[in-house]
Amino acid sequence: MALSPPRIWLGCCGAGILLSFLVALPWRKTLAFTIPAENHVTKGSGPFPLVMETPTAVYEYVSDLLDWWHANVYCQQRFAQLPSESWVDELSSLGRNLSHRLQTTVWLDDEELLQRKAKQRRVHSPSILIFGNKTDTKFVKVLADFPAMAAVSACAHVQWDPTATEVSTVFSYAVPAFTNEFQLRGIVDKDQFVKFAIILHGHHSPYLPVFRTDTGWHHFCVTWQQSNGTWVIYADGKQKASASGLAPSRAIDGHGMFIIGQDQDSLGGAFKEKESFSGNLTDLQVWGRSLSQEQVEKIRSCVSIREGLIFDWRDDILEVETSVQEATVKLTCPVPIEECRVFTVSHGSQHSPCSTMLPFVCRYRKDLYFQLKKTQSESVPPFIARVNAQANTTVIPENVFQADVQGVTVSAAANRLGVVERILSEAQPPPLDASSLLGVFQLLKEVSDVEVEEPGQLAALEELGQHYVQVTGGSWRRRRQTIGLRSSRSLGDL
């Protein structure tokens, strides 16, 4: 049920032209910094930031605690990068000299993660089935053809009715020869835990607790395989119960009837109120294979697994009895645990969960770092002031070291680029100096990695693409001729 968001990779051509032009611009007043013969440290007004220089690079220690993705964005937005393992020796040397200051773990660059967006929690809005009170009439038929299965997995989100004290049938799969071919049942115990039991070929696993009967949504998966009759129950990402020996004699027969919310005492009917389901259910999926715990965690995190998928959660293959209500709900997809590289002075390169909040170091090319610092001491360029005033918000920071790392939505990105396009297209636009060019390029970097989370954002995505093309193409080419003349004059003055 996960929506695979299309990614925007807008920055390969237009932004590249802009960057190459930006690098070629002269810096009228170059500060007279001397490359040191040995490493030295510069302190700021407080204990941080800690700036460490080498003959070719500048390392800036940032005490802000960020996860790997946001730390990486922080450095990239400032035209720097997290140190890679190839620079660990240089970083180790600095760290040993500064062990009294750099005693913590910091993030390292990770090539395998560079192209990934931060794994933020996404809102997922599926349709839900509302069964309400127990009855012998409410049911939903799955209009899918089930093959014979030597293994099976079923996963869903469920909101349990705490007042339902009798056995509740979440779903039942029946075949002509046997009505209790595959079934999942639950019951609330005296401690207010929901206990699940799996039925295969009429053989019943024990009822075992899986989650509490609160008002929240819970994700569950059940798996079974004919080999050794091994079965597992997962709830909210954790394995809750498992055993072997459950009906290993044969596979599950195909071409049966799959009913949600009722126990079938005959094929597709003979429902009983006391065995019916009471509560809400969504995201039910069935595979003809036994899922691993890692795969279960991916499904819970809204990552789709298509291999072996027999039934996906779609309205068009559900026959809903008229008294079963339908609605939508917003569910939050949790974040899968991923490992990223870290560095410590005492242990070198190791791994840590990417979501850990850590300080970090940005590595700058030395000449670029001092050019960027120079922009901090100058007044706000007229172009940046004009853009921010017209947008009535900060579209381009007054200097590159004020960039935000929280990301931007598709709509906001389109609005920001739209403002820049309008200013660039004016008959008498403000002059574009080096600081303004840096700001525009920084904005292009920010919007070039936007992700679409919902289908309704596709219109905003198209608008964003149009503004991007205009800023890096038509509007930019018109301005570049004028800028080139100004730059040539400036170059002659140096």
C-alpha positions as CSV (number, residue, x, y, z in Angstrom):
1,M,0.0,0.0,0.0
2,A,3.0,2.3,0.1
3,L,2.9,5.1,-2.5
4,S,6.2,5.1,-4.3
5,P,7.0,8.8,-4.5
6,P,8.6,10.0,-7.8
7,R,11.7,12.0,-7.1
8,I,12.7,15.2,-8.8
9,W,16.3,15.3,-10.0
10,L,16.2,18.8,-11.6
11,G,19.7,19.9,-10.8
12,C,21.8,18.0,-13.4
13,C,21.9,20.5,-16.2
14,G,20.6,24.0,-15.4
15,A,22.1,24.1,-11.9
16,G,25.4,22.8,-13.4
17,I,25.5,25.7,-15.8
18,L,24.7,28.1,-13.0
19,L,27.5,26.7,-10.8
20,S,30.1,26.8,-13.5
21,F,29.2,30.4,-14.2
22,L,29.3,31.2,-10.5
23,V,32.8,29.8,-10.0
24,A,34.0,31.9,-13.0
25,L,32.8,35.2,-11.4
26,P,35.7,37.3,-9.9
27,W,35.8,38.2,-6.3
28,R,36.7,41.9,-6.3
29,K,38.3,41.9,-2.8
30,T,40.0,38.7,-1.9
31,L,40.9,38.5,1.7
32,A,44.6,37.9,2.4
33,F,44.5,34.6,4.2
34,T,47.8,32.7,4.3
35,I,47.8,28.9,4.0
36,P,49.4,27.7,7.2
37,A,52.4,25.5,7.3
38,E,50.7,23.4,10.0
39,N,47.2,22.8,11.3
40,H,45.7,25.4,13.5
41,V,42.4,26.1,15.2
42,T,40.2,29.2,15.2
43,K,37.6,29.7,17.9
44,G,34.4,31.6,17.5
45,S,32.8,33.9,20.0
46,G,31.7,30.8,22.1
47,P,33.0,27.3,22.5
48,F,31.5,26.5,19.1
49,P,31.9,26.4,16.1
50,L,35.3,24.9,16.2
51,V,37.2,25.5,12.9
52,M,40.2,23.4,12.0
53,E,42.4,24.3,9.0
54,T,44.7,22.1,7.0
55,P,46.8,23.1,3.9
56,T,43.9,22.2,1.6
57,A,40.7,22.1,3.6
58,V,38.7,23.6,6.5
59,Y,36.8,21.4,8.9
60,E,34.0,23.1,10.9
61,Y,32.7,21.2,13.9
62,V,29.0,21.7,14.4
63,S,27.7,21.0,17.9
64,D,24.0,20.9,16.8
65,L,22.6,17.4,17.1
66,L,21.2,16.1,13.8
67,D,20.5,12.8,12.3
68,W,22.7,11.7,9.3
69,W,20.4,13.0,6.6
70,H,19.9,16.4,8.1
71,A,23.7,16.7,8.9
72,N,24.4,15.9,5.3
73,V,21.9,18.5,4.0
74,Y,23.4,21.1,6.5
75,C,26.9,20.6,4.9
76,Q,25.7,20.5,1.3
77,Q,23.6,23.6,1.7
78,R,26.8,25.4,2.7
79,F,28.8,23.9,-0.3
80,A,30.6,21.5,2.0
81,Q,30.3,17.8,2.7
82,L,30.6,15.3,5.6
83,P,34.1,13.9,5.7
84,S,34.5,10.6,4.0
85,E,36.6,7.6,5.1
86,S,39.4,8.8,2.7
87,W,39.9,11.8,5.0
88,V,39.8,9.8,8.2
89,D,43.6,10.0,8.7
90,E,43.4,13.8,8.4
91,L,40.5,13.9,10.7
92,S,42.2,11.6,13.2
93,S,45.2,13.8,13.3
94,L,43.1,16.8,14.0
95,G,41.1,14.8,16.6
96,R,44.2,13.8,18.5
97,N,45.4,17.3,18.7
98,L,41.9,18.4,19.9
99,S,41.0,15.4,22.0
100,H,40.0,17.7,24.8
101,R,37.4,19.3,22.5
102,L,36.5,16.5,20.1
103,Q,35.6,13.7,22.4
104,T,32.4,12.6,20.8
105,T,31.2,10.6,17.8
106,V,30.5,12.5,14.5
107,W,28.9,11.5,11.2
108,L,30.9,10.5,8.1
109,D,29.9,10.7,4.5
110,D,28.3,7.5,3.2
111,E,28.2,7.0,-0.6
112,E,25.4,4.4,-0.3
113,L,23.1,7.0,1.3
114,L,24.0,10.1,-0.7
115,Q,21.1,9.6,-3.1
116,R,18.5,8.9,-0.5
117,K,16.1,11.3,1.0
118,A,15.8,11.5,4.8
119,K,13.6,8.6,6.0
120,Q,11.0,10.8,7.5
121,R,7.8,9.5,8.9
122,R,5.1,9.7,6.2
123,V,1.4,10.1,6.5
124,H,-0.4,7.2,4.8
125,S,-4.1,7.7,4.1
126,P,-5.8,4.3,3.2
127,S,-9.5,3.4,3.1
128,I,-10.8,1.6,6.1
129,L,-13.6,-0.8,6.8
130,I,-15.7,0.0,9.9
131,F,-17.5,-3.1,11.2
132,G,-19.0,-1.6,14.3
133,N,-20.8,-4.0,16.6
134,K,-20.8,-7.8,16.2
135,T,-23.4,-9.0,13.7
136,D,-23.9,-12.0,11.5
137,T,-24.5,-9.8,8.4
138,K,-21.4,-7.5,8.1
139,F,-18.7,-9.0,5.9
140,V,-16.4,-8.1,3.0
141,K,-15.5,-10.5,0.2
142,V,-12.1,-10.4,-1.4
143,L,-12.5,-10.8,-5.2
144,A,-9.1,-12.4,-5.8
145,D,-8.2,-15.8,-7.1
146,F,-6.0,-17.5,-4.5
147,P,-3.6,-20.2,-5.8
148,A,-2.5,-23.3,-3.7
149,M,-0.1,-22.0,-1.1
150,A,2.8,-23.9,0.5
151,A,3.4,-20.7,2.6
152,V,1.3,-17.7,3.4
153,S,1.6,-14.3,5.1
154,A,-1.2,-11.8,5.9
155,C,-0.6,-8.3,7.2
156,A,-3.0,-5.4,8.1
157,H,-3.7,-2.5,10.5
158,V,-6.4,-3.1,13.0
159,Q,-8.3,-1.0,15.6
160,W,-9.8,-3.5,18.1
161,D,-13.1,-3.0,19.8
162,P,-12.3,-3.3,23.5
163,T,-15.9,-4.1,24.3
164,A,-15.9,-7.3,22.2
165,T,-15.3,-10.0,24.8
166,E,-16.0,-13.0,22.6
167,V,-13.9,-14.5,19.8
168,S,-13.6,-12.2,16.8
169,T,-12.7,-13.5,13.3
170,V,-10.4,-11.1,11.5
171,F,-10.6,-13.1,8.3
172,S,-11.4,-16.6,7.1
173,Y,-10.3,-18.5,4.0
174,A,-12.5,-21.5,3.1
175,V,-12.3,-24.0,0.2
176,P,-15.1,-26.4,-0.9
177,A,-13.4,-29.4,0.9
178,F,-12.7,-27.5,4.2
179,T,-14.2,-24.3,5.6
180,N,-11.4,-23.6,8.2
181,E,-8.5,-23.7,5.7
182,F,-6.8,-20.5,6.9
183,Q,-8.1,-18.2,9.5
184,L,-7.1,-15.5,12.0
185,R,-9.0,-15.1,15.3
186,G,-8.6,-12.8,18.3
187,I,-10.0,-12.5,21.8
188,V,-9.6,-10.0,24.6
189,D,-8.3,-11.5,27.8
190,K,-8.9,-10.3,31.4
191,D,-5.7,-8.2,31.3
192,Q,-7.1,-6.3,28.3
193,F,-4.7,-7.8,25.8
194,V,-5.8,-8.9,22.4
195,K,-4.7,-12.6,21.9
196,F,-4.3,-14.0,18.3
197,A,-4.6,-17.6,17.1
198,I,-4.0,-19.0,13.6
199,I,-6.1,-21.8,12.2
200,L,-4.7,-24.0,9.4
201,H,-6.6,-27.0,8.0
202,G,-8.8,-26.8,11.1
203,H,-5.7,-27.0,13.4
204,H,-5.6,-24.3,16.0
205,S,-2.6,-22.5,17.4
206,P,-2.8,-21.3,21.1
207,Y,-4.2,-17.8,21.8
208,L,-1.2,-15.6,22.6
209,P,-1.1,-11.8,23.5
210,V,-0.1,-9.4,20.8
211,F,-1.1,-5.9,21.8
212,R,-3.3,-4.0,24.3
213,T,-6.9,-3.1,23.6
214,D,-6.3,0.6,23.5
215,T,-7.9,3.0,21.0
216,G,-4.9,3.1,18.7
217,W,-4.1,1.4,15.4
218,H,-1.9,-1.7,15.5
219,H,0.0,-3.3,12.7
220,F,0.1,-7.1,12.6
221,C,1.5,-9.9,10.3
222,V,1.0,-13.6,10.6
223,T,3.0,-16.1,8.6
224,W,2.9,-19.9,8.0
225,Q,4.8,-22.4,5.9
226,Q,4.1,-26.0,5.2
227,S,7.7,-27.0,5.9
228,N,7.7,-28.0,9.5
229,G,4.4,-26.1,10.0
230,T,6.3,-23.0,11.2
231,W,4.1,-20.0,12.1
232,V,4.9,-16.6,13.4
233,I,2.8,-13.6,14.7
234,Y,4.2,-10.1,14.6
235,A,2.6,-7.0,16.1
236,D,3.9,-3.4,15.8
237,G,7.2,-4.5,14.3
238,K,8.0,-7.1,17.0
239,Q,7.8,-10.9,16.9
240,K,5.1,-11.9,19.5
241,A,4.8,-15.6,19.1
242,S,6.2,-18.5,17.0
243,A,6.2,-22.3,16.9
244,S,6.4,-25.2,14.5
245,G,4.3,-28.3,13.8
246,L,1.0,-26.5,12.8
247,A,-0.7,-28.5,10.0
248,P,2.5,-29.4,8.0
249,S,0.7,-32.2,6.2
250,R,-0.3,-30.2,3.1
251,A,-0.4,-26.8,1.4
252,I,-3.4,-24.5,1.5
253,D,-5.8,-25.3,-1.3
254,G,-6.4,-22.8,-4.0
255,H,-9.5,-21.1,-5.5
256,G,-11.2,-20.6,-2.1
257,M,-13.4,-17.8,-0.6
258,F,-11.7,-15.1,1.4
259,I,-14.0,-13.2,3.8
260,I,-13.1,-10.3,6.1
261,G,-14.9,-10.0,9.4
262,Q,-16.7,-13.4,9.6
263,D,-16.0,-17.1,10.2
264,Q,-17.4,-19.3,7.3
265,D,-19.2,-22.4,8.6
266,S,-20.1,-23.0,4.9
267,L,-18.3,-21.7,1.8
268,G,-19.0,-18.0,1.8
269,G,-21.8,-18.1,4.4
270,A,-23.4,-19.5,7.6
271,F,-22.0,-16.6,9.7
272,K,-22.4,-16.4,13.5
273,E,-22.7,-13.1,15.4
274,K,-20.6,-14.3,18.3
275,E,-17.6,-15.1,16.0
276,S,-17.8,-12.0,13.9
277,F,-15.2,-9.1,14.0
278,S,-15.9,-5.8,15.8
279,G,-13.6,-2.9,15.1
280,N,-11.9,-1.2,12.1
281,L,-9.4,-2.7,9.6
282,T,-7.3,-1.5,6.7
283,D,-4.2,-2.3,4.6
284,L,-4.9,-6.0,4.5
285,Q,-2.4,-7.8,2.2
286,V,-1.8,-11.5,1.5
287,W,1.3,-13.1,0.1
288,G,1.9,-16.7,-1.0
289,R,5.2,-16.8,0.9
290,S,6.5,-16.6,4.4
291,L,7.8,-13.1,5.1
292,S,10.9,-12.5,7.2
293,Q,11.0,-10.1,10.2
294,E,12.9,-7.6,8.1
295,Q,10.3,-7.7,5.4
296,V,7.5,-7.4,8.0
297,E,9.2,-4.2,9.2
298,K,9.4,-2.8,5.7
299,I,5.7,-3.4,5.2
300,R,4.9,-1.7,8.5
301,S,7.1,1.2,7.3
302,C,5.0,1.6,4.1
303,V,7.5,-0.1,1.9
304,S,5.8,-2.3,-0.7
305,I,6.9,-5.9,-1.2
306,R,5.4,-7.2,-4.5
307,E,7.1,-10.6,-4.8
308,G,4.5,-13.3,-4.1
309,L,1.7,-10.7,-3.4
310,I,-1.7,-12.3,-4.1
311,F,-4.0,-9.6,-2.7
312,D,-3.3,-5.9,-2.3
313,W,-5.6,-3.5,-0.5
314,R,-7.7,-2.0,-3.3
315,D,-11.3,-1.0,-3.3
316,D,-12.0,-2.4,-6.7
317,I,-11.4,-6.0,-5.6
318,L,-13.5,-5.8,-2.4
319,E,-17.2,-6.6,-2.3
320,V,-18.4,-4.7,0.7
321,E,-21.7,-5.6,2.4
322,T,-23.9,-2.5,2.6
323,S,-23.9,-2.2,6.4
324,V,-20.1,-2.1,6.6
325,Q,-19.1,1.5,6.5
326,E,-16.1,2.9,4.6
327,A,-13.9,5.9,5.4
328,T,-10.3,7.0,5.2
329,V,-7.7,7.3,8.0
330,K,-4.3,9.0,8.4
331,L,-1.7,6.5,9.6
332,T,1.9,7.3,10.3
333,C,4.5,5.1,8.7
334,P,7.4,4.4,11.1
335,V,11.0,4.7,10.0
336,P,13.1,1.6,9.2
337,I,16.4,1.4,11.1
338,E,19.4,2.1,8.8
339,E,23.1,2.2,9.7
340,C,25.4,5.1,8.8
341,R,29.1,5.6,9.2
342,V,30.4,7.5,12.2
343,F,33.9,8.5,13.4
344,T,35.5,8.7,16.8
345,V,39.0,9.7,17.7
346,S,39.5,6.5,19.8
347,H,37.9,3.9,17.5
348,G,38.0,5.4,14.0
349,S,35.2,4.5,11.6
350,Q,32.2,2.6,12.9
351,H,28.4,2.4,12.3
352,S,25.4,3.8,14.2
353,P,21.7,4.1,13.4
354,C,21.2,6.9,10.9
355,S,18.4,8.4,13.1
356,T,20.8,9.0,16.1
357,M,21.2,12.6,16.9
358,L,24.9,13.5,16.7
359,P,27.2,16.5,16.2
360,F,29.1,16.5,13.0
361,V,31.9,18.1,10.9
362,C,31.6,19.8,7.6
363,R,34.6,19.7,5.3
364,Y,35.1,22.7,3.0
365,R,37.5,23.3,0.2
366,K,39.7,25.9,1.7
367,D,39.6,28.7,-0.9
368,L,35.8,28.3,-1.2
369,Y,35.3,28.4,2.6
370,F,37.0,31.8,2.8
371,Q,35.0,33.1,-0.1
372,L,31.8,32.0,1.6
373,K,32.9,33.7,4.8
374,K,33.5,36.9,3.0
375,T,29.8,37.1,2.0
376,Q,28.9,37.2,5.7
377,S,30.6,40.5,6.2
378,E,28.9,42.2,3.3
379,S,25.5,44.0,3.3
380,V,22.4,42.1,2.1
381,P,22.5,42.1,-1.7
382,P,19.6,44.1,-3.4
383,F,18.5,41.0,-5.4
384,I,18.1,38.8,-2.2
385,A,16.4,41.7,-0.4
386,R,14.0,42.1,-3.3
387,V,13.1,38.4,-3.5
388,N,12.5,38.0,0.2
389,A,10.4,41.2,0.4
390,Q,8.2,40.2,-2.5
391,A,7.7,36.7,-1.0
392,N,7.2,38.2,2.5
393,T,9.4,35.3,3.8
394,T,13.0,34.2,3.6
395,V,13.3,32.6,0.2
396,I,17.1,33.1,0.0
397,P,19.0,33.5,3.3
398,E,21.0,36.7,3.7
399,N,24.2,34.5,3.7
400,V,24.8,30.9,2.9
401,F,25.5,29.9,6.5
402,Q,21.9,30.6,7.5
403,A,20.4,27.9,5.2
404,D,17.6,25.8,6.7
405,V,18.0,22.0,6.9
406,Q,14.4,21.1,7.5
407,G,13.5,20.7,3.8
408,V,10.7,22.2,1.8
409,T,7.4,21.0,0.4
410,V,6.6,20.8,-3.3
411,S,4.1,23.7,-3.1
412,A,6.5,25.9,-1.1
413,A,9.4,25.1,-3.5
414,A,7.2,26.1,-6.5
415,N,6.2,29.3,-4.8
416,R,9.8,30.2,-4.0
417,L,11.2,29.6,-7.5
418,G,8.2,31.4,-8.9
419,V,9.2,34.6,-7.0
420,V,12.9,34.2,-8.2
421,E,11.6,33.8,-11.8
422,R,9.5,36.9,-11.6
423,I,12.4,39.0,-10.3
424,L,14.8,37.7,-12.9
425,S,12.3,38.5,-15.7
426,E,11.7,42.1,-14.7
427,A,12.7,44.8,-17.2
428,Q,15.0,46.4,-14.5
429,P,15.9,43.7,-12.0
430,P,18.3,44.2,-9.1
431,P,21.9,43.5,-9.9
432,L,23.2,39.9,-9.5
433,D,26.4,39.9,-7.6
434,A,28.4,36.8,-6.4
435,S,26.4,36.6,-3.1
436,S,23.1,36.6,-5.0
437,L,24.3,33.9,-7.3
438,L,25.3,31.7,-4.4
439,G,21.9,32.2,-2.9
440,V,20.1,31.3,-6.1
441,F,22.2,28.2,-6.5
442,Q,21.6,27.3,-2.9
443,L,17.9,27.5,-3.4
444,L,18.1,25.3,-6.5
445,K,20.0,22.7,-4.5
446,E,17.3,22.8,-1.8
447,V,14.4,22.3,-4.2
448,S,16.1,19.7,-6.5
449,D,15.6,16.9,-4.0
450,V,11.9,17.4,-3.2
451,E,9.8,14.2,-2.9
452,V,6.1,13.8,-3.8
453,E,4.2,12.1,-1.0
454,E,0.6,12.1,-2.3
455,P,-0.9,12.0,-5.9
456,G,-2.6,15.4,-5.2
457,Q,0.9,17.1,-5.3
458,L,1.5,16.2,-8.9
459,A,0.1,19.6,-10.1
460,A,2.5,21.4,-7.8
461,L,5.3,19.2,-9.0
462,E,4.6,20.3,-12.6
463,E,4.5,23.9,-11.6
464,L,7.9,23.5,-9.8
465,G,9.4,21.9,-12.9
466,Q,8.3,24.8,-15.1
467,H,9.7,27.4,-12.7
468,Y,13.0,25.4,-12.4
469,V,13.4,25.4,-16.2
470,Q,12.7,29.1,-16.4
471,V,15.1,30.0,-13.6
472,T,17.9,27.8,-15.0
473,G,17.0,28.3,-18.6
474,G,15.2,31.2,-20.2
475,S,15.3,33.8,-17.5
476,W,18.8,32.9,-16.6
477,R,20.1,33.1,-20.2
478,R,18.7,36.6,-20.5
479,R,20.3,37.8,-17.3
480,R,23.6,36.0,-18.0
481,Q,24.5,38.3,-21.0
482,T,24.2,41.4,-18.8
483,I,26.1,39.7,-15.9
484,G,28.8,38.6,-18.3
485,L,29.4,42.2,-19.4
486,R,29.6,43.4,-15.8
487,S,31.9,40.6,-14.9
488,S,34.3,41.4,-17.8
489,R,34.5,45.0,-16.6
490,S,35.1,43.9,-13.0
491,L,37.8,41.5,-14.2
492,G,39.5,44.4,-16.1
493,D,39.5,46.5,-12.9
494,L,41.4,43.9,-10.9
